[in-house]
Amino acid sequence: MLTPSAHTDTFCRDNLPPEADWPEFVVDLPELSYPDRLNCASALLDTAVTRLGRDRMCLATGDETWTYGDLLDRANQIAHVLTTDFGLIPGNRVLLRSPSTPWLVACWFGVVKAGGVVVTTMPLLRAAELSKLIELTRPAVALCDSRLLDELSAADPSLMVVPVGGAAAGDLTVRTSTKSVVYQDVETAADDVVLLAPTSGTTGVPKVTMHFHRDVLAITDTFSAQVVAPRPDDVFTGTPPLAFTFGLGALVIFPLRVGASVVLLEKFDPDALVDAVEKFSVTVLFTAPTAYRALLARADLDRLASLRRCVSAGEHLPEFVFTRFLERTGIKLVDGIGATELLHVFVSAADDDIRPGATGRAVPGFRVELQDDDGRPVPDGTPGRLAVKGPTGCRYLADPRQHTYVRNGWNLTGDTCTRDADGYFWYHARNDDMIVSAGYNIGPAEVEGALDRHPDVVECGVIGIPDDARGTIVHAAVVLRAGVAGDAGKVQELQDFVKHTVAPYKYPRSVEFVDSLPRNPSGKLQRSKIAERWGAAE
């Protein structure tokens, strides 16, 4: 039963799925019990300032640093701008569009302090994509980096857009200069919606997930506290955009919960990442397997000596990347499976609990099992659909796909895994990526892992493509190292290599050589774009 809302604008409550269609929420840790009235911005930012002081370093870029006091002042000023200049009322949605900058973090906190609901958007989205999100979420105002105004204006000319980071009179940075740095945060309900986050893989009509104030704290008290185990003296950095819940948790929520600091990067660049780690003595890194592979290609990994914790998520972490990174740096990569629908990671392991090649075990606070197509648990060692319950879960914004994601109280994440007798989950594929060839189930990640071991392979992507004889065959798109010829002889060599690495029936019967692989802004491989040219259904 929902508690009384502080939202004057009832849009979010009105568009929640019926509670009967929600997953079952479980509270298996005492720290997951939160008060009925809760503003997560107050709990994260104001609490940190009260506990640790205003002068503690909070946010840094190559050009500037903000203390916790700076962030608090600017967030409070933004809350004043939103409420006094634009009439924002609790429950109104505010769209944010920006690369990862201190001002974006301040905007996030300012919206939440004012009782607003953040609508996160990727800076690379174009007008057509933005217009769909605007239509779904109906924001009252948008705060947009002054360098990214054109696409947003084209998406909806009627939307009130406030530029951020420029020098114009109406720019948010100018407006805030005359506002008080003191603000009384709205006392929202713990189960008021605070975040509308689109899923990263959606095509067509976007799926928008709805998360409560208590959900934001729940991911800090589960994956962050129980696995990442951050310390107040940690310095975080990473490459996932803050518009993704992976990045929001990793680079805002987790560090601020413990009073740590963050180095923000506007985009992924291996040189900039290594420079930032070395310059700021970064201790905690969040990024995707693609970035760790890029780092392994470098000869200067000694510059990463300050790191103590490296987290990988977004796609499967190949075992050879884990092994080579450990050999080169002495660091065991923390792998994890998460979902926008559950806000962050729910299967992972750290330190001596890591089993190389496995994603990990259920994060404390979550229950995880594997099910067959009818929702029955499968035995250990049998591939099944990953099903999760915990303190967070799927609530789509007015979307019938709620019934697909939630079944019998479980969140069905769309992943196929195997669990061993010790409770470790071994990733195979996304359910819709699983290749069935002549009756054999073949996980693309396993074939990719085999190809990745070949010295001439830089990276690869594996899909199933139609075949008259076998129904579907394994196809590999392969990027070769510079100077290696992609000819028929190399195809045969790679096929033979896979046959001697995994079960022979899994080898790629079709191989193409490409210059690069399609990836989304978080680095996740987009198999659907590989499949498009082969007429394969993904």
N, C-alpha and C positions, 0 to 999 in steps of 0.2 A: 504494500500500500504506500503510495507516494505521500510525502509530507506536504503541508501547505507551501506553495511556491511564493518566492519573492518577485516573480516576473509579472510586471504589469502587461507586457505584450505576451500573450499566451501561445504564440505560434508553435514553439517547441513542444510544449505539453500537448497541444492539440494534434501534433503530427507524430508523436511517439506511436509505435505499434501498440496494439492492445497488450496489456500485461500478460494475458494468457499466451501470447506469442513470444514472450521474452524467453531467453535461456534461464535455467535455474542459477541463481547467484548464491555462492557459498562463502562463508566467512570462517576460514579454518585457522586464522591467526588472530590473536587478541588485538594486535595493532591495527587490524582492518575494521575495527568498530569506531566509527566517526560520529561526532555530534550531529544532531538534526540540522543545525544551522552552521553552514560552513562555506566560506569563500576561499577557494584554493589559492588565489593570489595573496591574500592575507597570510594564509598558513605557510606559504613558501617564502615570500619576499619580506613582509613585515616582521615575521617571526625571526628570520635570519638576521635582520638588522638589529632587532631587540637583543638577540642572544649574542651576536658576534661583533656588533658595532657598525657604524656607517663607513668607516675608512677601509674596510676590507676589500681587496680587489675582487671584482665580479666578472666583468666582460672586457675582453681585449681584442683588438685587431692589429693589423700592421701599422695603423696610423694613430690609434687612440686607445685609452683605457678608461673604464668606468668602474667606480667603486659601487658597493651595495647601496650606499647613500645616494649616489648619482642615479642609479636605476630606480630606486624608490621615488626620488623627487620627480623624475621625468614621467614615470608611470602615473603618479598622482596628478601631475599637470595635464597629461593626456586625458585622464578621466574627467578633469574639469572641462577641457576643450569639448569632449564628446557630449557632455551633459548640458553645458551652458551655451556653447556655440552652435551645436547641432541638435539639441533637444533629445539626446538619447535617453531612453527609458529602459529599466530592467527588462531583459528578454529580447530587446532589439538585437538583430544580428549585425556584426561588423566584419566586412571582408578585408583580409590582409593580403597584400601582394608585394613581396619584396624578397631579395636575396637575404642571406643570414647576416644581419647587421645588429648592432646594439639597439638601434631605433626600432627594429622589428620586435625585439624582445620587450622593449618598453611599451610598444603598442599592444602586445599580447596582454601584458599585465594591466595596462590602463583600461582596456576593454573589460577584462574580468573584474577589476575593482569596481567598475561602474555598473556591474550586474549584467553586462552585455554577453553575447554569445559569439565566440570567435569562429569565423569561417575561414579555414586555411586554404590557400591556393598556391600552386607552384608558379614561380616566376616565369617559367618557360611556356605556360599555357597561352594559347592564342584566343582571339576574340570569340570564335565559334565555341570553343571549350568553356571559356569563362561565362558566356551567355547561358549555357545550360545550368551551370552552378548558380548563377544569379537567379534564374527562374525557379530553381528548386528551393533555394535558401532565403530569398527575398531580403537581402541586407538593406538596412536603413542608410548605411554610409560605408564607404570603402576608404581605407588608408593604404596608399599606394606609393612605393618608391618613385621619386620624381623621374627616374630613368625608364620607368616601365608604364607610363601613362597611356600610350597610344592604343595598345590592344584592349585595355580595360574600357577606355572611352568608346571604342568601336563596338565593344560587346553590348553596352547598354548606355546610350547617351543620357538617359534620364537619371542614372544613378549618381548620387552625391559622392564625388571623389575628392579626397583631401590628399594633396601631394606631400611626400615626406622626404626630407633630405636636400631640398633645394633652397633658393634664396627668395622666392616670390613671397609677396605679402601674405598670401593665404596658406603658405606651407605650414605643416604641423610644427616644425621646429621653430618657426617664428611665432605661431600662435601660443605655444607653450610658455614662451619667455615672459609673458605677463600674468601667468596663472600661479596660484598658490601651490606650494609644494606639500601642503597638508590636505588630505582627503579622507573622508569617512567612508570606508568601503561598504558597499551594499551587503547586508546580511542575507546572502542567498541561502537556499536550502541545499543540503548535501546532495539531494537528488534533483536539483535544478540542472538543466543542460548548460554546459559551459563551452562545449566545442562541437562543431560540425565539421567532420573530417572526411573528405572524399577518399575512397579507396584508390590505390595507385594503379591497379590493373584494369580498371573498367573501360569498356568500349561502349559506344552507344550512349544510353542514358546513364549518367554517373550514379553510383551508389554512395550515399552520404551517411556516415555513421554518427551516432549521437552519444556523447559522453557527458557524464555528470561530474560535478565538482569532486565528489568522493572518489571517482575513478582515477582522477589525476593523482591523488595521493596514494591510491591503491597500487599503482605501478611502481611508486617509489618504495613502498613497504613490502613489495614482493621481489620482482626481478632485481631492482637496484640494490635494496638492502641485503637480500639473501644471496645474490650471486655476484653482482658487480662489487658490492661492499666498498663504496666510496668513502673517503676521509675528508675532513675539512681542509686539509692542506693539499688536496689533489688539484691538478690543473687538467681540465678536459679539453679535448678538441675532437673534430670529426668532420666527415664530408656529407652526411645526410642532410638535406634541406629541412629547415624548421617547419615547413609546410607538411612534411611527412610526420606521422606520430612517432616513428622511430627516431627522427632527428629532434623532435620537440622533447621527448623523454630524455634522450641521451645528452643533449646540449643545453637544456634549460631546467627541466623538472628535477632530474637526478642530482645535478651539481648544486642547485639552489636549496634543495631539501637538506643538504648537509653543510652548506656554507662554503662550498668549493668555488673555484673560478673557471672561466670558460674562454677559450680562444676561438673566435668565430672566423670561418673561412667562407667567402662568398661563393666559391665553386671549387670543384676538385681539380687539383693540379699537383702531381707528385712532388715537384720542386717546392711549391708553396707549403705543402703539408710537412715535408721534412724540415724546411726552414722554420716553420712555426713550432714544431716539436723541440727543435734545438734552441731556438731563441727564448721560448717561454718555459723550458724545462717541463714540457707536458708529461703527465703521468698516466692519463687514461685516454685511449683512442677508440672511437667508434667509427667504423666504416664497413664497406661491403667487401666480399672476397675479391672482387675485381681490383680494388685498391691494394689489397695485400699482395696480390700477384704483381702489380706494378712496382710495389716496393721491393719485392724479391729480385726484380731485374736490375736493381741499383747496386753499386759497389760501396755505397757510403752508409750502410745501415748502422754503423757505429754512432751516427748522429742521433739515433733513436734511443740512446742509452738511458735517458730519463724515464722511459715508459715502464710501467709496472703492470698495466692491465690493458689488453687489446680485445675489443669485442667485435665480432663479425655477425652480420645478419642481413636480411634482404634477399638472399638466395643461399643455396646449399654451399657449405664450405668444403671444398675437396680435401681429402685427407693429405694429399701430397703438399698442399699449401700449408696446412697445419704443421706438418713435419719439417718442411724446409724453413718455415719461419722460426720454429723452435730451434733448429740447428743454427740459424744465422743470428738470432737475437737472445735466445734463452727464454723466450716468452711463449707460454701456452695460450693460443688464441681461444677465446671464449666464443663458442658458436651459439646460435639461438634461433628458434622459430617463433615468430610473432605474427600478428595480424592487426590491421587497422580496426577491424571489428572488435577486438579485445584490447585495443589501444597500444599494447606493447608485447614483449616476449613472455612466453609461458612454458617453454621447454628449453633448458640450457644446463650448463655445468661449468664449474671453474676449478682451477688449480688441480689438486690431486684427484678430484672427482671427475675430471675429463677422461673420456675414453675416445682416443683418436678415431675419427671416421663417424662416430655417433654424434647426433646433435646435442644429446644430453638427456636429462630426466625432467620430470614435472617440476617446475619451479615451486618452492613452498608457497602455499596459498592457492594453488591450482590442482585440479584433478584431471588427469589425462588418460584416455583409453583409446583403443583401436576397435573399429566396428566394421561389420560387413555391410552390404548394401541395404539390408533390412534393419540395421540398427543394433544388431547383436554383437557383443564383444567377441573378438577373435582370439585364438590362443597365441601365446608368445611364439615368435618365429614365423607368423603368418601375416602377410601384408594386409593392412586395413586402413580405413578412413580415420584420420586423426580427429578425435572428438574431445572437447575441452569444457570444463566448468571452472569458475573461479569468481573473484570479486568484481571482475569486469566481463562484459559480453556484448553480443550484437544487438543493437537497436537501430535499424535503418530508418531514415527519414521518409515516411510515407511511401514505402516501397514493398510491393508484394514479394520481392525476393527474400524478405524476412523468413518466409516459410521454407525456403531452400537452405538457408544458412543454419537455422535452428530446428532441431528435431529431438523430441522427447526430452527437452531441457538442456540438450548438449549443443554447443557451438561446433558446427562441422566446418573446419577450416579450409577444406579443399586439398589437403595434403595426404599422400599415401606413404605410410611408414611401416616399419616392422619394429616390434619391441622385443628385447631379449629378456632372459630370466632375471636380470639384475635391474630391470626397469629402464634401460637406456633405449631411446628411440633412434632408429636408423632411417634416414630419409631416402625415399625412392623417387618421388616425382609429385608434381601437382596432379590431382585426380584427372584433370582433362589433358595432361601431358603424357600420361602413362601410355606406352606403346604396346599394343597387342598384335603380335606378328605370328601367324600360323599357330595360334593358340598359346603362345608364350607371352607372359607379362614382362616387359622390359622397361626399367626406369631410366630415363634420359641421363640423370645425374651419374649413374654407375658407368654408363658408356663414356660420358664426358670425362669422368675420373680416370678411366683407362687411357683414353687418348691424351689427356693432360700429362701423363707420365712419359710420353714420347719426347725425346729431346728437340725435335723439330717443330713441335706444336706450341704456339704461343697461347692460344685459347681456342675454344670450340663450343658449338651449340648443337644439340642433338634433338631431333623431332622424328615423328612418324609421318611417312608420306604414302599415298595410295599405291597399291600394287595389285595387279590382276591375280597373280598366283597366290600370294600370301596375305592378301587383304591390306596389310600395312607392312612397310619395311622401315628399318632404322636408317635415317639419313643424318649425316654429320656435315655441318658447315665449319670449316677449319681455317684458322689464321696461322700461316706458317711463319717461322722466323725469317728474317731478311736473308735473301740470297739462296733460299731453298726453292727448287723448282716444284711446282704443283702439277705433276704429270701423272700418267697412268701408272708408272712405276711407284710413285709415292703413294697413290691410292692403295695399291696392292700391299705395300709395306705397312701402311697404317692398319689396314684390315687384318693382316697377319698378326700385327702387334696386339691388337685388341683380342683376337682369338686366343692368344697365349697369356692374356692378362685376366680375362673374365671368361665365363662360359661362352663357347664358340657361337652359339645361336644369337648372342647379343651384338655381334660385330656389325658395323655399318655397311649395309649392302650398297649404299649410295653415299658418295663423298663429293663435296664441292669445296673449292678453295676460294676464300674471300679475303678482302683487305681488312675488314673489321666486322664486328658483330653489333646488331642493334641492341641498345640498352636504354633504359629510362633514366631520368636524372639521378636516381639513387644508386645507379649501377646495376640494376637487376636486368638479367638477360631477357629480351623480349622474343620468346620463341615464336609467338604469333606472327611476327614480321618475317621471320625466316620461312614460316609455313605458307605465307601468302603467295609466294612465287611458285609454290608447288601445288597449289590448290588443295592443301591439307586443311582439315578442320581442326582448329585449336580451341 
